[in-house]
Amino acid sequence: MKLTFKTSGEAITTELKLKDLQCWYDEKYCLAAVEQNGDALQYIHNPSEAVQLAAVKQSGYALQYIHNPSEAVQMAAVKQDWYTLRYIHNPSEAVQLVAVKKNEYALRYIQNPSEAVQMAAVKQDEYALRYIHNPSEEVQLVAVEERGDALQYIHNPSEAVQMAAVKQCWGAVQYIHNPSEEVCLAAIKQDSNAIKYIDIHAPFITIEEGKD
């Protein structure tokens, strides 16, 4: 904002920065401003929690202008837009849960998510397994019991997980290295086409030749 002053008949122009306006020290004005546009928060010096909350409820991205936001402010921000989780350093489990329930891909911005957070993510979308390092067997089972081909995102799944996967989706057998006889047979029982993913030289596979 530019202001022009006249002194002794000579015009002097000076630039006044928006954030230097005195109105930003007025709580009521600040509340009204952020309720219209959350990004206005960037011009407010030491905004109260009430102003912060109003800002992130209007636009979760306003969180980036807050230093050390309270859990209540973090929660309001991720409820408005889960993607704002990326602006939070060490979010609480409660905040993480809100984010992944809004969108499982929020898991990408969480370091070492708890089992509860992992579980919430895979219940939202089984493929969220790909963002989890060493998920527990329970989390794996929840995923593959709903979508067998989620098995492709599990490193060294147990036989129980393999079995649950092929029972849900016979094609999941293709993601198993050296499946056991029991797992292979479970897949074939689901659909005989599963044989194309199984080593035909396995001792339990019998091929009958047609007679002339």
C-alpha positions in Angstrom: 0.0 0.0 0.0 1.5 3.4 -1.0 0.7 6.6 0.9 1.6 10.1 -0.4 2.3 13.0 1.9 2.9 16.7 0.9 5.5 18.7 2.8 6.3 22.3 1.7 4.5 21.7 -1.6 6.6 18.6 -2.4 5.0 15.2 -2.6 6.6 12.3 -0.8 5.5 8.8 -1.4 6.1 6.0 1.1 5.2 2.3 1.0 3.2 0.9 3.9 3.3 -2.9 4.2 -0.1 -4.6 4.8 1.1 -6.4 7.9 2.1 -3.1 9.5 -1.5 -1.7 9.5 -2.8 -1.1 13.0 -6.1 -3.0 12.3 -4.2 -6.3 12.8 -4.0 -5.5 16.5 -7.8 -5.4 16.8 -9.2 -8.9 17.8 -12.6 -8.3 16.3 -11.2 -7.1 13.0 -8.8 -10.1 12.9 -11.6 -12.5 13.5 -13.7 -11.0 10.8 -10.8 -11.0 8.4 -9.8 -14.7 8.8 -13.4 -15.8 8.7 -13.5 -14.4 5.2 -10.0 -15.5 4.2 -7.9 -17.8 6.4 -4.7 -16.6 4.7 -5.1 -13.2 6.3 -3.6 -14.9 9.4 -0.2 -14.2 7.9 -0.6 -10.5 8.7 -1.6 -10.9 12.3 1.0 -10.5 15.1 0.6 -13.2 17.8 -3.0 -14.2 16.9 -5.1 -15.6 19.7 -6.2 -19.3 19.6 -9.7 -18.1 18.7 -8.3 -16.3 15.6 -6.2 -19.3 14.7 -9.2 -21.6 14.9 -11.3 -19.3 12.8 -8.5 -19.1 10.2 -7.9 -22.9 9.9 -11.6 -23.6 9.8 -11.9 -21.3 6.8 -8.7 -22.7 5.2 -6.6 -25.5 6.7 -3.6 -24.1 4.9 -3.5 -21.1 7.3 -1.8 -23.6 9.6 1.5 -22.8 7.9 1.4 -19.3 9.5 1.1 -20.6 13.0 4.1 -21.3 15.2 3.5 -24.2 17.6 -0.3 -24.6 17.0 -2.3 -26.2 19.8 -3.7 -29.7 19.3 -7.2 -28.1 18.9 -5.9 -25.9 16.1 -4.1 -28.8 14.4 -7.3 -30.9 14.7 -9.4 -28.2 13.1 -7.0 -27.8 10.3 -6.8 -31.5 9.3 -10.6 -31.7 9.6 -10.8 -28.9 7.0 -8.1 -30.4 4.8 -6.2 -33.5 5.7 -3.2 -32.4 3.5 -2.3 -29.7 6.1 -0.9 -32.6 8.1 2.4 -31.8 6.3 2.7 -28.6 8.3 2.5 -30.3 11.6 5.7 -31.5 13.4 5.1 -34.6 15.5 1.2 -34.6 15.3 -0.5 -36.5 18.1 -2.1 -39.9 17.4 -5.5 -38.2 17.7 -4.6 -35.8 14.9 -3.1 -38.5 12.8 -6.3 -40.6 13.1 -8.4 -37.7 11.9 -6.1 -37.2 8.9 -6.0 -40.8 7.8 -9.7 -41.3 8.2 -10.2 -38.3 5.9 -7.7 -39.7 3.4 -5.5 -42.8 3.9 -2.7 -41.1 1.9 -2.1 -38.8 4.9 0.0 -41.8 6.1 2.8 -40.5 3.8 3.3 -37.6 6.2 3.4 -39.6 9.4 6.7 -41.1 10.7 6.3 -44.3 12.6 2.5 -44.4 12.7 1.0 -46.5 15.6 -0.9 -49.7 14.9 -4.1 -47.9 15.5 -3.3 -45.3 12.8 -2.1 -48.0 10.4 -5.4 -49.9 11.0 -7.5 -46.8 10.3 -5.6 -46.2 7.1 -6.0 -49.7 5.7 -9.6 -49.8 6.6 -10.0 -46.6 4.6 -8.1 -48.2 1.7 -6.3 -51.5 1.7 -3.6 -50.3 -0.6 -2.4 -47.9 2.1 -0.2 -50.8 3.1 2.4 -49.6 0.6 3.0 -46.6 2.9 3.6 -48.7 6.0 7.0 -50.1 6.9 6.7 -53.5 8.6 2.9 -53.5 9.3 1.8 -56.0 12.0 0.2 -59.3 10.9 -3.1 -58.0 12.2 -2.9 -54.9 10.0 -1.9 -57.1 7.1 -4.9 -59.4 7.6 -7.4 -56.6 7.8 -6.1 -55.4 4.4 -5.9 -58.7 2.5 -9.2 -60.0 3.9 -10.9 -57.1 2.1 -8.6 -56.9 -0.9 -6.5 -60.0 -1.5 -4.2 -58.3 -4.0 -3.0 -55.9 -1.3 -0.6 -58.8 -0.7 1.7 -57.3 -3.2 2.7 -54.6 -0.7 3.6 -57.0 2.0 7.2 -58.3 2.3 7.4 -61.9 3.5 3.8 -62.4 4.5 3.0 -65.2 6.9 1.2 -68.3 5.6 -1.9 -67.1 7.5 -1.8 -63.8 5.6 -1.2 -65.6 2.3 -4.1 -67.9 2.9 -6.4 -65.0 3.7 -5.3 -63.2 0.6 -5.9 -66.1 -1.9 -9.2 -66.9 -0.3 -10.3 -63.4 -1.0 -8.7 -63.1 -4.4 -7.2 -66.2 -6.0 -5.0 -64.1 -8.2 -3.1 -62.9 -5.1 -1.1 -66.2 -5.4 1.0 -64.5 -8.0 2.6 -62.3 -5.4 3.7 -65.2 -3.2 7.3 -66.6 -3.6 7.2 -70.3 -3.2 3.6 -70.7 -1.8 2.9 -73.8 0.2 0.8 -76.6 -1.0 -2.1 -75.5 1.2 -2.0 -72.0 -0.2 -1.8 -73.1 -3.8 -4.7 -75.5 -3.3 -6.8 -72.8 -1.6 -6.2 -70.5 -4.6 -7.0 -73.3 -7.2 -10.2 -74.1 -5.3 -11.2 -70.4 -5.7 -10.5 -70.6 -9.4 -8.7 -73.1 -11.5 -7.0 -70.3 -13.4 -4.8 -69.8 -10.4 -2.7 -72.7 -11.8 -1.0 -70.3 -14.2 0.7 -68.6 -11.3 1.9 -71.9 -9.7 5.0 -73.9 -10.6 3.7 -76.8 -12.5 6.7 -78.8 -11.3 5.5 -78.6 -7.7 5.2 -82.2 -6.3 1.5 -81.7 -5.5 0.6 -80.7 -9.1 -0.6 -83.6 -11.2 -1.0 -83.1 -15.0 -3.1 -85.7 -16.7 -2.3 -86.2 -20.4 -5.2 -86.7 -22.7 -5.7 -90.1 -24.3 -5.9 -90.6 -28.1 
